[in-house]
Amino acid sequence: LNASRNADTTSYSLSQVGEQFLVSDNPGHVNNFLGLFWNVSPEALLEKASIATNDNYMLQTGGGALSKEFIAAMKSQTSFAAQVLIPLIGFESSSLMVDVGGGSGTFAIEACRHHGHLHGAVYELEGVCPITEEYLRTLI
């Protein structure tokens, strides 16, 4: 990513690629992912991504803070992919796009933005639905 420390040692300069992946305003940034999974073994990552009610798990069936962190990390990873992939999918003859396990609704939202005639729905775990609704309210 070519981050270099500036002379004052309190700030860094990033390459264009570094800015793409490390600046939160850019689609596809990895900041939430880094915060979520930094220094975590593959086993711990799989455990955190499992669905359970235990506080050590990322997606709790009842939602909660860990679920919010996981959904935010996934949104940061899927935003750019949705912008690239949705225009390539032929939704011209479709009226509804259902995003199964859609979390933040990134793909459904992008599909509706790109295809004005399309309606979107997000099918998600009951405990995750309030998190999804938070993301959707930001669009209103």
Secondary structure, 3 states (H helix, E strand, C coil): CCCEECCCCCCEECCHHHHHHHCCCCCCCCHHHHHHHCCCCHHHHHHHHCEECCCCCCEECCCCHHHHHHHHHHHHHHHHHHHHHHHHCCCCCCCEEEEECCCCCHHHHHHHHHCCCCEEEEECCCCCHHHHHHHHHCCC
